[in-house]
Amino acid sequence: MNAQFWPAQFDRLPHFLLNLECLGPAGQSEAVINECNEANGFFHAPARNRSHLWELSLHGVYVTGASEGEAIRNWKKAAQYQVATDTGAA
């Protein structure tokens, strides 16, 4: 038997955004942290040797925010814009 393998083409970003909409603030924070771990992103809290802002980079979208919640909100807005422009919806 000759098996054929087709490369998987799966863009996680739009699916992850849909998942976030089903979660509350605590769930969104946990989901973002987990997604950063799985997709080689980062979510840095302010520290003495860093800026005073939260920094979030995930799926090619980089944002900052004055708080954890603001950084996640900013990321969702920027990621939604990226998805819309990638699909021609913007």
N, C-alpha and C positions, 0 to 999 in steps of 0.2 A: 504494500500500500504506500502510495506516495502522498505524504501529508504536505499541505501548503500552509504557510504561516503568513498572515497579513499583519503588518505593523499596526499597533494600536495608535490611533490618533485621538487623543482625549485631552481636551483643554480643561483643566481643573478650575480655572478662575470663574467662569459663569456658574458652574455648579456649586462652588464654594460660596459665592454671593447669595445664591438661592437658599442654601443651608443656613447662612447667618440670619436671614430674615425670619427664620422660625425660632430663633433663640433670643433670650433676654440678655441684658448686659453681662451678667456673670458667665453665661453660656457662650456669648460671643467672644469674651476675653479668653476663655479656655480653648475655644475652637481656633482662634487666631494663633495662640501659642502652639497648639498641636500642629496646625498647618505649617507654621514656621519651621518646626522641627522636621516635618516630613518633606517640605519643599525647599529646604535650604534658605529660608528667609531669616529675618531677625526682628526682634521686638525688644528694644532696650529701654529700660527705665532710666530716668536721670540719675547720675552719680557724680561724685566730685570730679572725676577725670573726664566726664562727658558734658554735653550741653545741658541746659536746664529743661530741655524738651524730651518727650517720649519720641522715640524713633521706630518706625515700622517699615520694613521692606519685605514685600511678599509678592510673588508672581510678577515681578518686574514693575511693581508700583511702590514708590517710596514716598512717605509722608512723615510729618511731625505733628505733635499736638502738645498742648499744655498739660493734659492729663491722659491717663490710659484710655478713658472713654472717648475723648476728643480725637486721639490718634486713630482709634478704630473707626469712628465716624468719618474722619477725613479720608482714611484708606478706602472705606466703602464707596464714598463719593467718587474718588479718583478711579477706583477699579471699575465702577459702573460706567464711567465716562469712557474708559479704555475699551470695555466690552462693546459699548455702543458704537464707538468709532471703528473698531475692528470689524464689526458686522455691517457698517454703513448706516446704522440707525440714527446717528447724531446729525 
